[in-house]
Amino acid sequence: MTDPAPTAKKIRVVVAKPGLDGHDRGAKIIARALRDAGMEVIYTGLHQTPEQIVETVIQEDAHAVGLSVLSGAHMTLVPRIVELLHEQDIDDIVVIVGGTIPSDDIPELKRLGVAEVFTPGSSTEAIIDFIRTAVPA
């Protein structure tokens, strides 16, 4: 893994834990890996509402938002976040989801506008590569 060229745009990623899920070890590992790969990471912490997450995306002028969901509430929280981004005319944000997402739910999340879903066992390199490819240079 190499850092981007000095003239390249620094990718800004909000990493968020929506809902009441209290486990953030995986989100912190991903945040650190993205930072180590040269991205600017804004970690929102635990128990964020969809509104708080979208506000952070706006305030930080982020290119991507990574949502970590282990609680099973992904089919409620993620569509709300995508809807709020759309209401704010922010349709160019790359939305990725990670966590314990059943494979049957992945097609619906993608239909709603999620760019990619990373389930347990996904490598940090795969996530980094995906974000670098998905965020326009």
Buried (B, 14 or more C-beta within 10 A) or exposed (E): EEEBEEEEEEBBBBBBBBBEBEEBEBBBEBBBBBBEBBBBBBBBEBEBBBEBBBBBBBEBEBBBBBBBBBBBBBBEBBBBBBBBBBEEEBEEBBBBBBBBBEEEBBEEBBEBBBBBBBEEEBEBEEBBEBBBEBBEE
